[in-house]
Amino acid sequence: MGFALATAVGIGAAVAAAGPAQAAPPAIEITRVYVNAPGTDTRANKSVNGEYVKLTNRRSSTISLKSWTVRDKANHVHKFGDVKLKPKASLYLHSGKGTNTSTKRYWGSGWHIWNNTGDTAYLRNSSGKLIDSCSWGKVSSYRNC
């Protein structure tokens, strides 16, 4: 009986000492959403591209964003093609049209995506799992996430 009690106490102490598990930060994070493009909102591509979502790779390895999505509350969806984000690098997803590069991608929209009075940006992986999100109320220009 003494051995069983000592073992139980020892196991209980080990479990108590371990404490709650800490969740690892997402590999890719939404680090900024430029919500309110400079100037008056128009359908001009320059105005639409004034909006962007900045994604940052927090890991020390390259991550493929193929088939990942960014969306807003109104379900406007951008699906990434064969895009790789290098370690510790950032990628800017602009709302309008343009020529994609390794650090800039374009949604292809003819109008603004993000609501100046409040919205949420959602980042999902190729399986549809929510990786990160960023919400805001009324902002004058951008929201750091």
N, C-alpha and C positions, 0 to 999 in steps of 0.2 A: 504494500500500500504506500509506503514511503517513497519508493522509486517512481511509481505512477504519479503521485502528487508532485514530486520534484520535477518530473518531465513536463507535466502540464503547466506548472509555474514557469519553467524555462521557455516553453513554447509561447506562452502568453506574453512573456516579457519580450521575446524576439519579435512577435507580431506588433506589440505596442511600440517598440523602438523603431520599426520600419516606417511608420507614419503613412499618410496618404500619398499616392503616386502623383507626380507632377506631369501634366500633359506637355508634350514637346510642342514648341511653336510650329505653325505650319511651315512647310518647305518653301512655299511661295506665299507672300503676303501682299494684300492691297495696301500700299503705303501712302498713297495720296489720290484723291479724286478732284480734278479741277472742274468744278461744277458750273461756274458762271463765267463763260468766256468773256474776255475784255470787250467793252463796247456794247452796242445794242445787238440783241440776238436777231440774226437774219439767216436766210438760207444760203448766203455766200459760204463757200467751202472754208475760207479763212476763219470765219466766225464759228462754224461748226467744229473745225479742228482746234479751236481754242479750248475745247473740252477734252479731257483725257483721264484715263485711269493709269496709275503707275503701279506696276507689279514688280516686286523685288524677290530674288532668289536668296534665301537666308542660308542655304546649304553650301558645302564646299565641293559640290559636284554639279554637273550640268543636268538640268531637268527638261524633259520633253513636255511641251504644252499641247501636243497633237490631240485634237478633239476636246480640249478643255474649253469652257465657256465663261464669259462674263455676261451678266444680265442685270437689268434694273427691275424695280417693282412692277412696272407695266409690261414686263416680259419681252423687252427688246433684247435679243440675244446675239452675241458675237461668238462664233465658234472658230477657234484657232486651227490653222492647218499645221503643216510640219514645221513647228517653231521650237527652237531649243533656247533655253535661257541659261547662260553661263553662270558659274558660281559667283555669288555676291553681286551680280549684275541686276540692272533694272530694265524694264521694257515699258514703253509708253503706248497705250492703245488710244488713239485719237478717234473721235466720233465720226469725222468726215471721210473724204476720199484722199488717197495719196499713194505713193509708191512704198511698199513695205521694205524695211531694212531689218538688220539684226536687233536694233534697239527701238524702232518705231513700227507700229502696226496701225492699220486703218480699218475702222468699222465699216465704212462705205455708206454711211447714212447721209441723207440730204437735209436732215434737221437735227437739232440738239437732242441728245438722249437723256441727260441728267437734269432733274428738276431742281431749280434754284431754291425752291421753297421746302425741299425735303425729299429724300429718296434713299435707296439702299443699293449698293453695288454688291453682287454676289459672284464669287469665283468658285467654279465647280470643276472637278477633274473629269477625265474621260469616262469614268463610271457614273458620273452624276453626283458624286459625294461633295458636299459643301466643304471647301477648303478654307475659305475666309470670306468675311463680309465687312462692309463699312457703311454705316448709316449716318445721316445728318439731317438737321432741321434747316431752317433758312440760313444761308451763308452768303457772304458777299463775293467770295471768289473760289476758295478751295477748302477741302477738308483733309487734314493729315489723319491718317488712320493708324 
